[in-house]
Amino acid sequence: MKRLPIALAATLLFSAPLLAASLNGKITFVSKRGQTPTVGETLVWLEPVTTSKTAPKRAPINAQLVTRSKSLVPHVLAVPAGSTVAFPNDDPISHNLFSLSSGNAFDLGVYRKGAGKTQKFDAPGVVNVYCNVHPNMSAVVHVMSSPWYAFADVNGNYSLANVPAGRYRLMAWNEQGGSIDAPVEVNASGLVSGNLNLTLDSRNYREQQHLNKVGKPYAPVRTRDY
């Protein structure tokens, strides 16, 4: 049996395709009596530490956060960096959505029912969105730099597809449960090692009243709407 030349053998070895993997796991919560974390609003994603190739980028999208019945729907949204979010108003009253979050601060001003206004989000990070008229309205926009992210379903199950070989931090976030991370690795054969089942702790969650867009407490709520 003839042996392959060393140079040819090395070429064949390193040109073999690296297999991508699907990461499937589950998010659970530790909570106390009376707490009901919204499991389906748990965002799970990967932060690459070292990968076999440059991470692909998700193309920017057009998304919506709708004001409806003095709420923002959905309450938690995830979009690739560079995406544009529309804020249509379905209510018969006016709203003034704003954010003071670093890198993505904005103020849409007061606007009535209709198509509303739009805002582009370029800086990766968490954007807390509030209404300057109604202090109980809020939403969270996650502006993602990672292409591997998904929301857990109502049972806590999640799946991240097409993950190339490399080392990662597996991240999970929920508004009530905070955040947690764990190391995971995908080898060249597409095998995954690490803990894919994460537990968030919501026991210390306390809802806090935010300030208005000029950094002051909201005025007492009046009976009439704007």
C-alpha positions in Angstrom: 0.0 0.0 0.0 1.4 3.3 -1.0 1.5 6.2 1.4 0.4 9.6 0.4 3.0 12.3 0.3 3.1 14.3 3.5 2.1 17.5 1.8 -0.9 15.9 0.0 -2.0 14.2 3.2 -1.9 17.5 5.1 -3.9 19.2 2.3 -6.6 16.6 2.4 -6.8 16.7 6.2 -7.1 20.5 6.5 -9.4 20.8 3.5 -12.0 18.5 5.0 -15.3 20.3 5.6 -16.0 21.5 9.2 -19.5 20.4 10.2 -21.9 22.9 11.7 -24.1 22.0 14.7 -27.5 22.7 16.1 -27.5 23.5 19.8 -30.7 22.4 21.5 -31.4 23.0 25.2 -33.9 24.2 27.8 -34.2 27.2 30.0 -35.7 26.7 33.5 -36.4 29.2 36.3 -36.0 29.3 40.1 -38.7 31.6 41.4 -40.7 32.3 44.5 -44.4 32.2 45.2 -46.3 34.7 43.2 -43.7 35.1 40.5 -44.6 34.1 36.9 -41.6 34.7 34.6 -42.6 34.8 31.0 -40.5 31.9 29.7 -41.2 32.7 26.1 -39.5 36.1 26.4 -36.2 34.4 27.3 -33.5 35.3 24.6 -30.7 32.8 24.1 -27.6 33.5 22.0 -24.0 32.7 21.4 -21.0 35.0 21.8 -18.0 33.5 19.9 -14.7 33.2 21.8 -12.8 31.4 18.9 -14.4 30.1 15.8 -13.3 28.2 12.7 -14.4 31.0 10.5 -15.7 34.5 10.5 -19.1 34.6 12.0 -21.8 35.3 9.3 -23.9 38.4 9.8 -27.7 38.5 9.8 -29.0 41.1 7.4 -30.9 44.0 9.0 -34.6 43.7 9.1 -37.7 45.8 9.4 -39.6 45.0 12.6 -42.4 46.5 14.7 -43.2 47.4 18.3 -46.9 48.2 18.4 -48.5 50.4 21.1 -51.8 48.7 22.0 -54.0 49.1 25.1 -51.2 51.1 26.7 -48.7 48.3 26.2 -45.9 47.6 23.7 -46.2 44.4 21.7 -44.1 42.4 21.7 -42.6 43.2 25.1 -39.2 41.8 24.1 -37.8 42.1 20.6 -34.5 41.0 19.1 -33.1 42.4 15.8 -29.8 42.3 14.0 -27.7 45.5 14.3 -28.6 48.0 11.6 -32.3 47.1 11.7 -35.2 49.5 11.7 -38.1 49.3 14.1 -41.5 50.9 13.4 -43.6 52.0 16.3 -47.2 52.2 15.0 -49.9 53.4 17.5 -53.1 51.3 17.6 -54.5 53.3 20.6 -57.0 56.2 20.4 -54.6 58.2 22.6 -51.2 59.7 22.0 -47.8 58.2 23.1 -44.2 59.5 23.3 -41.8 56.6 23.1 -38.2 57.1 24.0 -35.0 55.4 25.2 -32.0 56.7 27.1 -29.9 53.5 26.4 -26.3 54.2 25.5 -25.7 54.0 21.7 -29.3 53.8 20.8 -31.0 56.7 22.6 -34.0 58.2 20.8 -37.1 60.3 21.3 -40.1 59.9 18.9 -42.0 62.8 20.3 -45.8 62.7 20.9 -47.8 61.1 18.1 -51.4 59.9 17.7 -53.0 56.8 16.3 -51.6 55.7 12.9 -48.4 54.3 11.3 -46.3 56.0 13.9 -42.5 56.6 13.6 -39.4 54.5 13.0 -36.0 54.2 14.6 -32.8 52.6 13.3 -30.7 50.6 15.8 -27.0 50.4 14.9 -25.2 49.7 18.2 -25.4 46.2 19.6 -26.8 46.1 23.1 -30.0 46.3 25.2 -32.4 49.1 24.5 -35.0 49.9 27.2 -38.0 51.6 25.6 -40.5 53.7 27.6 -43.4 56.0 27.1 -43.0 59.6 28.4 -46.8 59.8 28.9 -47.6 56.5 30.5 -45.1 55.3 33.1 -46.2 51.7 33.1 -45.4 51.2 29.4 -42.1 49.5 28.6 -40.4 47.2 26.1 -36.9 45.8 25.6 -35.1 45.7 22.2 -32.0 43.5 21.9 -29.8 44.7 19.1 -27.7 41.7 18.2 -24.2 41.4 16.8 -24.3 37.6 17.0 -26.1 35.7 14.2 -27.0 32.8 16.5 -29.9 33.8 18.7 -33.5 32.6 19.3 -36.3 32.9 21.9 -37.2 30.0 24.1 -40.7 28.6 23.6 -43.3 28.6 26.3 -41.8 25.4 27.7 -38.3 26.8 27.8 -37.0 24.9 24.8 -34.7 26.6 22.3 -32.6 25.8 19.3 -29.6 27.5 17.6 -28.8 26.2 14.1 -25.8 26.2 11.8 -23.2 26.9 14.5 -19.7 26.3 13.1 -16.8 24.7 15.0 -15.4 26.9 17.8 -15.7 27.9 21.4 -18.6 30.1 22.6 -20.3 31.6 25.6 -23.9 30.5 25.7 -26.0 33.4 26.9 -29.5 33.5 28.3 -31.5 36.6 29.3 -34.9 37.2 30.8 -36.3 40.5 32.2 -37.2 38.8 35.5 -34.6 36.2 35.6 -31.6 38.3 34.6 -28.8 36.7 32.7 -26.5 33.7 32.8 -23.8 32.3 30.6 -21.9 29.0 30.2 -19.1 27.8 28.0 -19.9 25.5 25.1 -17.7 24.1 22.3 -18.5 22.7 18.8 -15.7 20.5 17.4 -14.8 19.9 13.8 -17.2 16.9 13.6 -20.1 19.0 14.7 -20.2 17.5 18.2 -21.3 19.8 21.0 -19.8 19.8 24.5 -21.0 22.0 27.5 -24.2 22.5 29.4 -27.0 23.6 27.1 -29.7 23.5 29.9 -29.5 26.8 31.9 -31.4 27.9 35.0 -32.3 31.6 35.6 -33.1 32.9 39.1 -36.0 35.4 39.3 -36.2 35.4 43.1 -34.5 38.8 43.5 -36.4 40.5 40.8 -38.0 43.8 41.8 -40.0 46.0 39.4 -38.6 49.5 39.6 -40.1 52.7 38.4 -38.0 54.4 35.7 -37.6 58.1 35.1 -39.0 60.1 32.3 -37.1 61.3 29.2 -35.5 64.2 31.1 -34.4 62.1 34.0 -37.2 63.1 36.4 -39.9 61.1 38.2 -43.3 61.0 36.4 -46.0 63.4 37.4 -48.9 61.9 39.2 -51.2 60.0 36.8 -54.2 62.0 35.8 -57.6 60.6 34.9 -57.6 61.9 31.4 -55.3 60.4 28.7 -53.3 62.3 26.1 
